[in-house]
Amino acid sequence: MQTVLFVSPMTLGNETQVRAIHERFPVEALERGVGVEHLRAFIGSGFYALEITVDDGDFQKQFHRFLDTPEVAAFFATLGRYVQNLPQPGEETAAMQLAAPLLEWERGMGL
């Protein structure tokens, strides 16, 4: 499994709308198995973030499997009214605002 963080700007003042859209997130599609094992969304002052953990295997293939799911594409299309530069089906991941983990630390883990 591989985890990435997607971060994008959003319009200040639209937090309520973004939260309402997330209440209709297509969880059923994820449960069917669309290439994603874990998903967490964040909202802040002027930004939106998704932490996405894809299934084992080729990252590109699993991530695009997720993006190509009709329910996920429709969700992102609706969310796109308030959040800029959301991932699109067919878009190269190199062009997306994705970040991979650089450091993970927890007290008691040691070096």
Buried (B, 14 or more C-beta within 10 A) or exposed (E): EBBBBBBBEBBEEBBEBBEEBEEEBBEEBBEEEBBBBEBEBEBEEEBBBBBBBBBEEEBEEBBBBBBEBEBBBEBBEBBBEBBEBBBEEEEEEEEBBBEEEEEEEEEEEEE
